[in-house]
């Protein structure tokens, strides 16, 4: 049976704004069970003492640039293009560093 649902088309590398102060969070696709976001960073990190503590699990993929994630237990994870990490729900983490010289583009899939 054919579906009449619209097709969503885009490019993760298009419309990259010049970022100065804040990271950019954009929803790519949202359903009842899944959210996919494009996150663009350039030298940003989470504020001191801030931890993401999310009710859903998250798959994070670096598709451009590089960054470092820190977990509450002190573990640091350096990430470069192609690297991914699956973070279980409520596993506290933060962005410790992103490359200040180029945009880091993250693809975050919440499930």
Phi and psi restraints in degrees (range 20) as a CNS / XPLOR table:
assign (resid 1 and name C) (resid 2 and name N)
       (resid 2 and name CA) (resid 2 and name C) 1.0 -79.3 20.0 2
assign (resid 2 and name N) (resid 2 and name CA)
       (resid 2 and name C) (resid 3 and name N) 1.0 145.0 20.0 2
assign (resid 2 and name C) (resid 3 and name N)
       (resid 3 and name CA) (resid 3 and name C) 1.0 -99.4 20.0 2
assign (resid 3 and name N) (resid 3 and name CA)
       (resid 3 and name C) (resid 4 and name N) 1.0 142.5 20.0 2
assign (resid 3 and name C) (resid 4 and name N)
       (resid 4 and name CA) (resid 4 and name C) 1.0 -98.9 20.0 2
assign (resid 4 and name N) (resid 4 and name CA)
       (resid 4 and name C) (resid 5 and name N) 1.0 9.4 20.0 2
assign (resid 4 and name C) (resid 5 and name N)
       (resid 5 and name CA) (resid 5 and name C) 1.0 -64.4 20.0 2
assign (resid 5 and name N) (resid 5 and name CA)
       (resid 5 and name C) (resid 6 and name N) 1.0 144.7 20.0 2
assign (resid 5 and name C) (resid 6 and name N)
       (resid 6 and name CA) (resid 6 and name C) 1.0 -69.9 20.0 2
assign (resid 6 and name N) (resid 6 and name CA)
       (resid 6 and name C) (resid 7 and name N) 1.0 152.0 20.0 2
assign (resid 6 and name C) (resid 7 and name N)
       (resid 7 and name CA) (resid 7 and name C) 1.0 -91.4 20.0 2
assign (resid 7 and name N) (resid 7 and name CA)
       (resid 7 and name C) (resid 8 and name N) 1.0 134.5 20.0 2
assign (resid 7 and name C) (resid 8 and name N)
       (resid 8 and name CA) (resid 8 and name C) 1.0 -100.4 20.0 2
assign (resid 8 and name N) (resid 8 and name CA)
       (resid 8 and name C) (resid 9 and name N) 1.0 127.6 20.0 2
assign (resid 8 and name C) (resid 9 and name N)
       (resid 9 and name CA) (resid 9 and name C) 1.0 -126.4 20.0 2
assign (resid 9 and name N) (resid 9 and name CA)
       (resid 9 and name C) (resid 10 and name N) 1.0 140.4 20.0 2
assign (resid 9 and name C) (resid 10 and name N)
       (resid 10 and name CA) (resid 10 and name C) 1.0 -165.7 20.0 2
assign (resid 10 and name N) (resid 10 and name CA)
       (resid 10 and name C) (resid 11 and name N) 1.0 -177.1 20.0 2
assign (resid 10 and name C) (resid 11 and name N)
       (resid 11 and name CA) (resid 11 and name C) 1.0 -140.7 20.0 2
assign (resid 11 and name N) (resid 11 and name CA)
       (resid 11 and name C) (resid 12 and name N) 1.0 122.1 20.0 2
assign (resid 11 and name C) (resid 12 and name N)
       (resid 12 and name CA) (resid 12 and name C) 1.0 -66.4 20.0 2
assign (resid 12 and name N) (resid 12 and name CA)
       (resid 12 and name C) (resid 13 and name N) 1.0 -16.0 20.0 2
assign (resid 12 and name C) (resid 13 and name N)
       (resid 13 and name CA) (resid 13 and name C) 1.0 -101.2 20.0 2
assign (resid 13 and name N) (resid 13 and name CA)
       (resid 13 and name C) (resid 14 and name N) 1.0 2.7 20.0 2
assign (resid 13 and name C) (resid 14 and name N)
       (resid 14 and name CA) (resid 14 and name C) 1.0 -94.1 20.0 2
assign (resid 14 and name N) (resid 14 and name CA)
       (resid 14 and name C) (resid 15 and name N) 1.0 159.4 20.0 2
assign (resid 14 and name C) (resid 15 and name N)
       (resid 15 and name CA) (resid 15 and name C) 1.0 54.2 20.0 2
assign (resid 15 and name N) (resid 15 and name CA)
       (resid 15 and name C) (resid 16 and name N) 1.0 44.7 20.0 2
assign (resid 15 and name C) (resid 16 and name N)
       (resid 16 and name CA) (resid 16 and name C) 1.0 -81.5 20.0 2
assign (resid 16 and name N) (resid 16 and name CA)
       (resid 16 and name C) (resid 17 and name N) 1.0 112.3 20.0 2
assign (resid 16 and name C) (resid 17 and name N)
       (resid 17 and name CA) (resid 17 and name C) 1.0 -78.5 20.0 2
assign (resid 17 and name N) (resid 17 and name CA)
       (resid 17 and name C) (resid 18 and name N) 1.0 163.0 20.0 2
assign (resid 17 and name C) (resid 18 and name N)
       (resid 18 and name CA) (resid 18 and name C) 1.0 -77.8 20.0 2
assign (resid 18 and name N) (resid 18 and name CA)
       (resid 18 and name C) (resid 19 and name N) 1.0 116.3 20.0 2
assign (resid 18 and name C) (resid 19 and name N)
       (resid 19 and name CA) (resid 19 and name C) 1.0 -99.0 20.0 2
assign (resid 19 and name N) (resid 19 and name CA)
       (resid 19 and name C) (resid 20 and name N) 1.0 133.0 20.0 2
assign (resid 19 and name C) (resid 20 and name N)
       (resid 20 and name CA) (resid 20 and name C) 1.0 -113.8 20.0 2
assign (resid 20 and name N) (resid 20 and name CA)
       (resid 20 and name C) (resid 21 and name N) 1.0 -54.1 20.0 2
assign (resid 20 and name C) (resid 21 and name N)
       (resid 21 and name CA) (resid 21 and name C) 1.0 -110.2 20.0 2
assign (resid 21 and name N) (resid 21 and name CA)
       (resid 21 and name C) (resid 22 and name N) 1.0 -43.6 20.0 2
assign (resid 21 and name C) (resid 22 and name N)
       (resid 22 and name CA) (resid 22 and name C) 1.0 -114.8 20.0 2
assign (resid 22 and name N) (resid 22 and name CA)
       (resid 22 and name C) (resid 23 and name N) 1.0 149.0 20.0 2
assign (resid 22 and name C) (resid 23 and name N)
       (resid 23 and name CA) (resid 23 and name C) 1.0 -67.6 20.0 2
assign (resid 23 and name N) (resid 23 and name CA)
       (resid 23 and name C) (resid 24 and name N) 1.0 157.0 20.0 2
assign (resid 23 and name C) (resid 24 and name N)
       (resid 24 and name CA) (resid 24 and name C) 1.0 -110.1 20.0 2
assign (resid 24 and name N) (resid 24 and name CA)
       (resid 24 and name C) (resid 25 and name N) 1.0 125.8 20.0 2
assign (resid 24 and name C) (resid 25 and name N)
       (resid 25 and name CA) (resid 25 and name C) 1.0 -114.6 20.0 2
assign (resid 25 and name N) (resid 25 and name CA)
       (resid 25 and name C) (resid 26 and name N) 1.0 120.0 20.0 2
assign (resid 25 and name C) (resid 26 and name N)
       (resid 26 and name CA) (resid 26 and name C) 1.0 -128.6 20.0 2
assign (resid 26 and name N) (resid 26 and name CA)
       (resid 26 and name C) (resid 27 and name N) 1.0 129.2 20.0 2
assign (resid 26 and name C) (resid 27 and name N)
       (resid 27 and name CA) (resid 27 and name C) 1.0 -73.3 20.0 2
assign (resid 27 and name N) (resid 27 and name CA)
       (resid 27 and name C) (resid 28 and name N) 1.0 128.7 20.0 2
assign (resid 27 and name C) (resid 28 and name N)
       (resid 28 and name CA) (resid 28 and name C) 1.0 -93.0 20.0 2
assign (resid 28 and name N) (resid 28 and name CA)
       (resid 28 and name C) (resid 29 and name N) 1.0 -42.0 20.0 2
assign (resid 28 and name C) (resid 29 and name N)
       (resid 29 and name CA) (resid 29 and name C) 1.0 -155.6 20.0 2
assign (resid 29 and name N) (resid 29 and name CA)
       (resid 29 and name C) (resid 30 and name N) 1.0 134.3 20.0 2
assign (resid 29 and name C) (resid 30 and name N)
       (resid 30 and name CA) (resid 30 and name C) 1.0 -132.8 20.0 2
assign (resid 30 and name N) (resid 30 and name CA)
       (resid 30 and name C) (resid 31 and name N) 1.0 127.9 20.0 2
assign (resid 30 and name C) (resid 31 and name N)
       (resid 31 and name CA) (resid 31 and name C) 1.0 -126.6 20.0 2
assign (resid 31 and name N) (resid 31 and name CA)
       (resid 31 and name C) (resid 32 and name N) 1.0 -176.2 20.0 2
assign (resid 31 and name C) (resid 32 and name N)
       (resid 32 and name CA) (resid 32 and name C) 1.0 -64.2 20.0 2
assign (resid 32 and name N) (resid 32 and name CA)
       (resid 32 and name C) (resid 33 and name N) 1.0 -24.4 20.0 2
assign (resid 32 and name C) (resid 33 and name N)
       (resid 33 and name CA) (resid 33 and name C) 1.0 -119.8 20.0 2
assign (resid 33 and name N) (resid 33 and name CA)
       (resid 33 and name C) (resid 34 and name N) 1.0 -11.5 20.0 2
assign (resid 33 and name C) (resid 34 and name N)
       (resid 34 and name CA) (resid 34 and name C) 1.0 -142.3 20.0 2
assign (resid 34 and name N) (resid 34 and name CA)
       (resid 34 and name C) (resid 35 and name N) 1.0 143.2 20.0 2
assign (resid 34 and name C) (resid 35 and name N)
       (resid 35 and name CA) (resid 35 and name C) 1.0 -132.6 20.0 2
assign (resid 35 and name N) (resid 35 and name CA)
       (resid 35 and name C) (resid 36 and name N) 1.0 131.2 20.0 2
assign (resid 35 and name C) (resid 36 and name N)
       (resid 36 and name CA) (resid 36 and name C) 1.0 -116.5 20.0 2
assign (resid 36 and name N) (resid 36 and name CA)
       (resid 36 and name C) (resid 37 and name N) 1.0 126.7 20.0 2
assign (resid 36 and name C) (resid 37 and name N)
       (resid 37 and name CA) (resid 37 and name C) 1.0 -123.0 20.0 2
assign (resid 37 and name N) (resid 37 and name CA)
       (resid 37 and name C) (resid 38 and name N) 1.0 147.2 20.0 2
assign (resid 37 and name C) (resid 38 and name N)
       (resid 38 and name CA) (resid 38 and name C) 1.0 -101.5 20.0 2
assign (resid 38 and name N) (resid 38 and name CA)
       (resid 38 and name C) (resid 39 and name N) 1.0 127.7 20.0 2
assign (resid 38 and name C) (resid 39 and name N)
       (resid 39 and name CA) (resid 39 and name C) 1.0 -119.8 20.0 2
assign (resid 39 and name N) (resid 39 and name CA)
       (resid 39 and name C) (resid 40 and name N) 1.0 129.8 20.0 2
assign (resid 39 and name C) (resid 40 and name N)
       (resid 40 and name CA) (resid 40 and name C) 1.0 -118.1 20.0 2
assign (resid 40 and name N) (resid 40 and name CA)
       (resid 40 and name C) (resid 41 and name N) 1.0 125.0 20.0 2
assign (resid 40 and name C) (resid 41 and name N)
       (resid 41 and name CA) (resid 41 and name C) 1.0 -124.2 20.0 2
assign (resid 41 and name N) (resid 41 and name CA)
       (resid 41 and name C) (resid 42 and name N) 1.0 152.3 20.0 2
assign (resid 41 and name C) (resid 42 and name N)
       (resid 42 and name CA) (resid 42 and name C) 1.0 -151.0 20.0 2
assign (resid 42 and name N) (resid 42 and name CA)
       (resid 42 and name C) (resid 43 and name N) 1.0 86.7 20.0 2
assign (resid 42 and name C) (resid 43 and name N)
       (resid 43 and name CA) (resid 43 and name C) 1.0 85.5 20.0 2
assign (resid 43 and name N) (resid 43 and name CA)
       (resid 43 and name C) (resid 44 and name N) 1.0 0.3 20.0 2
assign (resid 43 and name C) (resid 44 and name N)
       (resid 44 and name CA) (resid 44 and name C) 1.0 -81.5 20.0 2
assign (resid 44 and name N) (resid 44 and name CA)
       (resid 44 and name C) (resid 45 and name N) 1.0 158.6 20.0 2
assign (resid 44 and name C) (resid 45 and name N)
       (resid 45 and name CA) (resid 45 and name C) 1.0 -147.3 20.0 2
assign (resid 45 and name N) (resid 45 and name CA)
       (resid 45 and name C) (resid 46 and name N) 1.0 166.4 20.0 2
assign (resid 45 and name C) (resid 46 and name N)
       (resid 46 and name CA) (resid 46 and name C) 1.0 -67.7 20.0 2
assign (resid 46 and name N) (resid 46 and name CA)
       (resid 46 and name C) (resid 47 and name N) 1.0 147.8 20.0 2
assign (resid 46 and name C) (resid 47 and name N)
       (resid 47 and name CA) (resid 47 and name C) 1.0 -60.4 20.0 2
assign (resid 47 and name N) (resid 47 and name CA)
       (resid 47 and name C) (resid 48 and name N) 1.0 150.5 20.0 2
assign (resid 47 and name C) (resid 48 and name N)
       (resid 48 and name CA) (resid 48 and name C) 1.0 -54.0 20.0 2
assign (resid 48 and name N) (resid 48 and name CA)
       (resid 48 and name C) (resid 49 and name N) 1.0 133.4 20.0 2
assign (resid 48 and name C) (resid 49 and name N)
       (resid 49 and name CA) (resid 49 and name C) 1.0 81.1 20.0 2
assign (resid 49 and name N) (resid 49 and name CA)
       (resid 49 and name C) (resid 50 and name N) 1.0 -4.6 20.0 2
assign (resid 49 and name C) (resid 50 and name N)
       (resid 50 and name CA) (resid 50 and name C) 1.0 -88.2 20.0 2
assign (resid 50 and name N) (resid 50 and name CA)
       (resid 50 and name C) (resid 51 and name N) 1.0 135.8 20.0 2
assign (resid 50 and name C) (resid 51 and name N)
       (resid 51 and name CA) (resid 51 and name C) 1.0 -131.7 20.0 2
assign (resid 51 and name N) (resid 51 and name CA)
       (resid 51 and name C) (resid 52 and name N) 1.0 132.5 20.0 2
assign (resid 51 and name C) (resid 52 and name N)
       (resid 52 and name CA) (resid 52 and name C) 1.0 -71.9 20.0 2
assign (resid 52 and name N) (resid 52 and name CA)
       (resid 52 and name C) (resid 53 and name N) 1.0 131.4 20.0 2
assign (resid 52 and name C) (resid 53 and name N)
       (resid 53 and name CA) (resid 53 and name C) 1.0 -138.2 20.0 2
assign (resid 53 and name N) (resid 53 and name CA)
       (resid 53 and name C) (resid 54 and name N) 1.0 86.1 20.0 2
assign (resid 53 and name C) (resid 54 and name N)
       (resid 54 and name CA) (resid 54 and name C) 1.0 -98.1 20.0 2
assign (resid 54 and name N) (resid 54 and name CA)
       (resid 54 and name C) (resid 55 and name N) 1.0 145.6 20.0 2
assign (resid 54 and name C) (resid 55 and name N)
       (resid 55 and name CA) (resid 55 and name C) 1.0 -75.1 20.0 2
assign (resid 55 and name N) (resid 55 and name CA)
       (resid 55 and name C) (resid 56 and name N) 1.0 -12.3 20.0 2
assign (resid 55 and name C) (resid 56 and name N)
       (resid 56 and name CA) (resid 56 and name C) 1.0 -116.4 20.0 2
assign (resid 56 and name N) (resid 56 and name CA)
       (resid 56 and name C) (resid 57 and name N) 1.0 159.8 20.0 2
assign (resid 56 and name C) (resid 57 and name N)
       (resid 57 and name CA) (resid 57 and name C) 1.0 -74.4 20.0 2
assign (resid 57 and name N) (resid 57 and name CA)
       (resid 57 and name C) (resid 58 and name N) 1.0 159.2 20.0 2
assign (resid 57 and name C) (resid 58 and name N)
       (resid 58 and name CA) (resid 58 and name C) 1.0 -140.7 20.0 2
assign (resid 58 and name N) (resid 58 and name CA)
       (resid 58 and name C) (resid 59 and name N) 1.0 130.5 20.0 2
assign (resid 58 and name C) (resid 59 and name N)
       (resid 59 and name CA) (resid 59 and name C) 1.0 -102.6 20.0 2
assign (resid 59 and name N) (resid 59 and name CA)
       (resid 59 and name C) (resid 60 and name N) 1.0 123.4 20.0 2
assign (resid 59 and name C) (resid 60 and name N)
       (resid 60 and name CA) (resid 60 and name C) 1.0 -115.2 20.0 2
assign (resid 60 and name N) (resid 60 and name CA)
       (resid 60 and name C) (resid 61 and name N) 1.0 129.3 20.0 2
assign (resid 60 and name C) (resid 61 and name N)
       (resid 61 and name CA) (resid 61 and name C) 1.0 -126.4 20.0 2
assign (resid 61 and name N) (resid 61 and name CA)
       (resid 61 and name C) (resid 62 and name N) 1.0 133.5 20.0 2
assign (resid 61 and name C) (resid 62 and name N)
       (resid 62 and name CA) (resid 62 and name C) 1.0 -92.3 20.0 2
assign (resid 62 and name N) (resid 62 and name CA)
       (resid 62 and name C) (resid 63 and name N) 1.0 119.9 20.0 2
assign (resid 62 and name C) (resid 63 and name N)
       (resid 63 and name CA) (resid 63 and name C) 1.0 -107.3 20.0 2
assign (resid 63 and name N) (resid 63 and name CA)
       (resid 63 and name C) (resid 64 and name N) 1.0 -10.8 20.0 2
assign (resid 63 and name C) (resid 64 and name N)
       (resid 64 and name CA) (resid 64 and name C) 1.0 -158.8 20.0 2
assign (resid 64 and name N) (resid 64 and name CA)
       (resid 64 and name C) (resid 65 and name N) 1.0 144.3 20.0 2
assign (resid 64 and name C) (resid 65 and name N)
       (resid 65 and name CA) (resid 65 and name C) 1.0 81.8 20.0 2
assign (resid 65 and name N) (resid 65 and name CA)
       (resid 65 and name C) (resid 66 and name N) 1.0 -153.3 20.0 2
assign (resid 65 and name C) (resid 66 and name N)
       (resid 66 and name CA) (resid 66 and name C) 1.0 -158.7 20.0 2
assign (resid 66 and name N) (resid 66 and name CA)
       (resid 66 and name C) (resid 67 and name N) 1.0 160.2 20.0 2
assign (resid 66 and name C) (resid 67 and name N)
       (resid 67 and name CA) (resid 67 and name C) 1.0 -163.6 20.0 2
assign (resid 67 and name N) (resid 67 and name CA)
       (resid 67 and name C) (resid 68 and name N) 1.0 174.0 20.0 2
assign (resid 67 and name C) (resid 68 and name N)
       (resid 68 and name CA) (resid 68 and name C) 1.0 -130.1 20.0 2
assign (resid 68 and name N) (resid 68 and name CA)
       (resid 68 and name C) (resid 69 and name N) 1.0 131.6 20.0 2
assign (resid 68 and name C) (resid 69 and name N)
       (resid 69 and name CA) (resid 69 and name C) 1.0 -103.1 20.0 2
assign (resid 69 and name N) (resid 69 and name CA)
       (resid 69 and name C) (resid 70 and name N) 1.0 145.3 20.0 2
assign (resid 69 and name C) (resid 70 and name N)
       (resid 70 and name CA) (resid 70 and name C) 1.0 -121.9 20.0 2
assign (resid 70 and name N) (resid 70 and name CA)
       (resid 70 and name C) (resid 71 and name N) 1.0 138.3 20.0 2
assign (resid 70 and name C) (resid 71 and name N)
       (resid 71 and name CA) (resid 71 and name C) 1.0 -105.6 20.0 2
assign (resid 71 and name N) (resid 71 and name CA)
       (resid 71 and name C) (resid 72 and name N) 1.0 158.2 20.0 2
assign (resid 71 and name C) (resid 72 and name N)
       (resid 72 and name CA) (resid 72 and name C) 1.0 -57.9 20.0 2
assign (resid 72 and name N) (resid 72 and name CA)
       (resid 72 and name C) (resid 73 and name N) 1.0 -27.0 20.0 2
assign (resid 72 and name C) (resid 73 and name N)
       (resid 73 and name CA) (resid 73 and name C) 1.0 -80.2 20.0 2
assign (resid 73 and name N) (resid 73 and name CA)
       (resid 73 and name C) (resid 74 and name N) 1.0 4.1 20.0 2
assign (resid 73 and name C) (resid 74 and name N)
       (resid 74 and name CA) (resid 74 and name C) 1.0 94.8 20.0 2
assign (resid 74 and name N) (resid 74 and name CA)
       (resid 74 and name C) (resid 75 and name N) 1.0 -8.9 20.0 2
assign (resid 74 and name C) (resid 75 and name N)
       (resid 75 and name CA) (resid 75 and name C) 1.0 -64.4 20.0 2
assign (resid 75 and name N) (resid 75 and name CA)
       (resid 75 and name C) (resid 76 and name N) 1.0 132.4 20.0 2
assign (resid 75 and name C) (resid 76 and name N)
       (resid 76 and name CA) (resid 76 and name C) 1.0 -110.8 20.0 2
assign (resid 76 and name N) (resid 76 and name CA)
       (resid 76 and name C) (resid 77 and name N) 1.0 138.1 20.0 2
assign (resid 76 and name C) (resid 77 and name N)
       (resid 77 and name CA) (resid 77 and name C) 1.0 -125.4 20.0 2
assign (resid 77 and name N) (resid 77 and name CA)
       (resid 77 and name C) (resid 78 and name N) 1.0 110.4 20.0 2
assign (resid 77 and name C) (resid 78 and name N)
       (resid 78 and name CA) (resid 78 and name C) 1.0 -82.8 20.0 2
assign (resid 78 and name N) (resid 78 and name CA)
       (resid 78 and name C) (resid 79 and name N) 1.0 131.3 20.0 2
assign (resid 78 and name C) (resid 79 and name N)
       (resid 79 and name CA) (resid 79 and name C) 1.0 -126.4 20.0 2
assign (resid 79 and name N) (resid 79 and name CA)
       (resid 79 and name C) (resid 80 and name N) 1.0 137.7 20.0 2
assign (resid 79 and name C) (resid 80 and name N)
       (resid 80 and name CA) (resid 80 and name C) 1.0 -130.0 20.0 2
assign (resid 80 and name N) (resid 80 and name CA)
       (resid 80 and name C) (resid 81 and name N) 1.0 -179.8 20.0 2
assign (resid 80 and name C) (resid 81 and name N)
       (resid 81 and name CA) (resid 81 and name C) 1.0 -51.0 20.0 2
assign (resid 81 and name N) (resid 81 and name CA)
       (resid 81 and name C) (resid 82 and name N) 1.0 128.1 20.0 2
assign (resid 81 and name C) (resid 82 and name N)
       (resid 82 and name CA) (resid 82 and name C) 1.0 92.9 20.0 2
assign (resid 82 and name N) (resid 82 and name CA)
       (resid 82 and name C) (resid 83 and name N) 1.0 -16.2 20.0 2
assign (resid 82 and name C) (resid 83 and name N)
       (resid 83 and name CA) (resid 83 and name C) 1.0 -74.7 20.0 2
assign (resid 83 and name N) (resid 83 and name CA)
       (resid 83 and name C) (resid 84 and name N) 1.0 146.5 20.0 2
assign (resid 83 and name C) (resid 84 and name N)
       (resid 84 and name CA) (resid 84 and name C) 1.0 -140.9 20.0 2
assign (resid 84 and name N) (resid 84 and name CA)
       (resid 84 and name C) (resid 85 and name N) 1.0 158.6 20.0 2
assign (resid 84 and name C) (resid 85 and name N)
       (resid 85 and name CA) (resid 85 and name C) 1.0 -143.6 20.0 2
assign (resid 85 and name N) (resid 85 and name CA)
       (resid 85 and name C) (resid 86 and name N) 1.0 137.9 20.0 2
assign (resid 85 and name C) (resid 86 and name N)
       (resid 86 and name CA) (resid 86 and name C) 1.0 -101.7 20.0 2
assign (resid 86 and name N) (resid 86 and name CA)
       (resid 86 and name C) (resid 87 and name N) 1.0 116.7 20.0 2
assign (resid 86 and name C) (resid 87 and name N)
       (resid 87 and name CA) (resid 87 and name C) 1.0 -105.9 20.0 2
assign (resid 87 and name N) (resid 87 and name CA)
       (resid 87 and name C) (resid 88 and name N) 1.0 118.1 20.0 2
assign (resid 87 and name C) (resid 88 and name N)
       (resid 88 and name CA) (resid 88 and name C) 1.0 -64.1 20.0 2
assign (resid 88 and name N) (resid 88 and name CA)
       (resid 88 and name C) (resid 89 and name N) 1.0 154.7 20.0 2
assign (resid 88 and name C) (resid 89 and name N)
       (resid 89 and name CA) (resid 89 and name C) 1.0 -53.2 20.0 2
assign (resid 89 and name N) (resid 89 and name CA)
       (resid 89 and name C) (resid 90 and name N) 1.0 140.6 20.0 2
assign (resid 89 and name C) (resid 90 and name N)
       (resid 90 and name CA) (resid 90 and name C) 1.0 65.9 20.0 2
assign (resid 90 and name N) (resid 90 and name CA)
       (resid 90 and name C) (resid 91 and name N) 1.0 11.0 20.0 2
assign (resid 90 and name C) (resid 91 and name N)
       (resid 91 and name CA) (resid 91 and name C) 1.0 -82.7 20.0 2
assign (resid 91 and name N) (resid 91 and name CA)
       (resid 91 and name C) (resid 92 and name N) 1.0 108.2 20.0 2
assign (resid 91 and name C) (resid 92 and name N)
       (resid 92 and name CA) (resid 92 and name C) 1.0 -67.0 20.0 2
assign (resid 92 and name N) (resid 92 and name CA)
       (resid 92 and name C) (resid 93 and name N) 1.0 132.6 20.0 2
assign (resid 92 and name C) (resid 93 and name N)
       (resid 93 and name CA) (resid 93 and name C) 1.0 -152.0 20.0 2
assign (resid 93 and name N) (resid 93 and name CA)
       (resid 93 and name C) (resid 94 and name N) 1.0 165.4 20.0 2
assign (resid 93 and name C) (resid 94 and name N)
       (resid 94 and name CA) (resid 94 and name C) 1.0 -151.3 20.0 2
assign (resid 94 and name N) (resid 94 and name CA)
       (resid 94 and name C) (resid 95 and name N) 1.0 161.7 20.0 2
assign (resid 94 and name C) (resid 95 and name N)
       (resid 95 and name CA) (resid 95 and name C) 1.0 -88.2 20.0 2
assign (resid 95 and name N) (resid 95 and name CA)
       (resid 95 and name C) (resid 96 and name N) 1.0 114.5 20.0 2
assign (resid 95 and name C) (resid 96 and name N)
       (resid 96 and name CA) (resid 96 and name C) 1.0 -85.3 20.0 2
assign (resid 96 and name N) (resid 96 and name CA)
       (resid 96 and name C) (resid 97 and name N) 1.0 -28.7 20.0 2
assign (resid 96 and name C) (resid 97 and name N)
       (resid 97 and name CA) (resid 97 and name C) 1.0 -166.6 20.0 2
assign (resid 97 and name N) (resid 97 and name CA)
       (resid 97 and name C) (resid 98 and name N) 1.0 143.8 20.0 2
assign (resid 97 and name C) (resid 98 and name N)
       (resid 98 and name CA) (resid 98 and name C) 1.0 -134.4 20.0 2
assign (resid 98 and name N) (resid 98 and name CA)
       (resid 98 and name C) (resid 99 and name N) 1.0 152.9 20.0 2
assign (resid 98 and name C) (resid 99 and name N)
       (resid 99 and name CA) (resid 99 and name C) 1.0 -57.8 20.0 2
assign (resid 99 and name N) (resid 99 and name CA)
       (resid 99 and name C) (resid 100 and name N) 1.0 121.9 20.0 2
assign (resid 99 and name C) (resid 100 and name N)
       (resid 100 and name CA) (resid 100 and name C) 1.0 -78.8 20.0 2
assign (resid 100 and name N) (resid 100 and name CA)
       (resid 100 and name C) (resid 101 and name N) 1.0 -10.2 20.0 2
assign (resid 100 and name C) (resid 101 and name N)
       (resid 101 and name CA) (resid 101 and name C) 1.0 -97.7 20.0 2
assign (resid 101 and name N) (resid 101 and name CA)
       (resid 101 and name C) (resid 102 and name N) 1.0 -10.2 20.0 2
assign (resid 101 and name C) (resid 102 and name N)
       (resid 102 and name CA) (resid 102 and name C) 1.0 -154.7 20.0 2
assign (resid 102 and name N) (resid 102 and name CA)
       (resid 102 and name C) (resid 103 and name N) 1.0 160.2 20.0 2
assign (resid 102 and name C) (resid 103 and name N)
       (resid 103 and name CA) (resid 103 and name C) 1.0 -69.8 20.0 2
assign (resid 103 and name N) (resid 103 and name CA)
       (resid 103 and name C) (resid 104 and name N) 1.0 135.8 20.0 2
assign (resid 103 and name C) (resid 104 and name N)
       (resid 104 and name CA) (resid 104 and name C) 1.0 -102.3 20.0 2
assign (resid 104 and name N) (resid 104 and name CA)
       (resid 104 and name C) (resid 105 and name N) 1.0 123.6 20.0 2
assign (resid 104 and name C) (resid 105 and name N)
       (resid 105 and name CA) (resid 105 and name C) 1.0 -109.0 20.0 2
assign (resid 105 and name N) (resid 105 and name CA)
       (resid 105 and name C) (resid 106 and name N) 1.0 118.5 20.0 2
assign (resid 105 and name C) (resid 106 and name N)
       (resid 106 and name CA) (resid 106 and name C) 1.0 -104.8 20.0 2
assign (resid 106 and name N) (resid 106 and name CA)
       (resid 106 and name C) (resid 107 and name N) 1.0 143.6 20.0 2
assign (resid 106 and name C) (resid 107 and name N)
       (resid 107 and name CA) (resid 107 and name C) 1.0 -111.7 20.0 2
assign (resid 107 and name N) (resid 107 and name CA)
       (resid 107 and name C) (resid 108 and name N) 1.0 118.6 20.0 2
assign (resid 107 and name C) (resid 108 and name N)
       (resid 108 and name CA) (resid 108 and name C) 1.0 -112.6 20.0 2
assign (resid 108 and name N) (resid 108 and name CA)
       (resid 108 and name C) (resid 109 and name N) 1.0 125.0 20.0 2
assign (resid 108 and name C) (resid 109 and name N)
       (resid 109 and name CA) (resid 109 and name C) 1.0 -116.3 20.0 2
assign (resid 109 and name N) (resid 109 and name CA)
       (resid 109 and name C) (resid 110 and name N) 1.0 113.8 20.0 2
assign (resid 109 and name C) (resid 110 and name N)
       (resid 110 and name CA) (resid 110 and name C) 1.0 -97.4 20.0 2
assign (resid 110 and name N) (resid 110 and name CA)
       (resid 110 and name C) (resid 111 and name N) 1.0 130.1 20.0 2
